[in-house]
Amino acid sequence: MKLAQRRKLADWLVKEKQMSQRKAARLAGISRRMLVYQSKKDPQQELQSQILTIVERHPYWGFWKVYHCLRNKQK
């Protein structure tokens, strides 16, 4: 059983069967920390993709041109 499936099983046990997180995690074979873990999306990821898109279209633009282009889009 994959980790994602184990996490879903533990969540189901907690929500539907009113089992404690500790017992649900133990039955699913995962740690309690993994049960409550939520990954954090990189906040710079979207900005980086926007910069790369602009640079692909306009390879000779410098930093300031790209900066002002992004800044004007956000207004």
C-alpha positions, 0 to 999 in steps of 0.5 A: 500500500502506498503512502498516499493510500495509507494517509487516506485510510488514516484520515477515513478512520479519524473522520468516519470511525471517530478513531484517535489520530494516534490509533489511526496512524498506528493501524495505517502504518504511518507516523502521526507526523505524516498524518498531519503533514501538509507540503508547502508550495514554493511561493517563488515557483509562480514568479519563476515560471512567469519570468521564464515565459517572458525571457523565452519570448524576449531573450534580449530583454534585461533584468529591468525590462522583465521587472517592469513588465511583470510589475505592470501586469500585476497592477 
